[in-house]
Amino acid sequence: MMHRRQLLAGLGTTFVAALAPGALRAAPIKPGENAALLVIDVQNCFLPGGSLAVKDGDQVVPVINKIAKVFANVVLTQDWHTPGHISFASSHPGKKPFEMIDLPYGKQVLWPDHCVQGTDGAALAKDLAIPQAGLVIRKGFHHTVDSYSGFTEADAKTTTGLAAYLKARAIDTVFVAGLATDFCVAWTALDARKAGFATYVVEDGCRAIDTQGSLAKAWTDMAAAGVQRIQSTDIAA
């Protein structure tokens, strides 16, 4: 029988690990040719001063630039909405940003107008420096359906083709970073798991909106799906 002190020591270790995911990782993770970095929606509208600014959103850029150097495979996503998109509060008289409505595909958060096709707000952050990125996936361009995930739109049926692109290149592991943790990053990570990819979210390479408990829920949902939560320092340089 395990001694009580041994049991308590073991529980203590588990508790510390839960509080600081990645802190007890034995060795850095070295991404190989079978791994891809997914950089989610690092666009002007989501940076300070943008129409849907994520607090400290600009701070993800140097983190992402640094870790991207060790990836041969990088995909960027770009929110790319039509004017008057169904997800905009301005498209629904009497509604305000961050209110919730029901649409044919389910619950929809209403947002300030953002990332309208061809505008400066929709452009990728100018300080992103990832010349080896092989693909930019544009999402949310269907007028009547929102799209958070880089894999599947909010109707849970319309795909972007990202999973097929990755699998055609024999990629089985993805690392996700960008904006925002609790929406587009989380939905991308969850869909990556559904598609069968081993999935890591680089926490310090993300920032959150965190409205009505959305950040805590996102981490809970990701953990339940088997998404691993790491820091950029867990990735071997």
Order of alpha helices (4+ residues) and beta strands (2+ residues): alpha-beta-alpha-beta-beta-beta-beta-alpha-beta-alpha-beta-alpha-beta
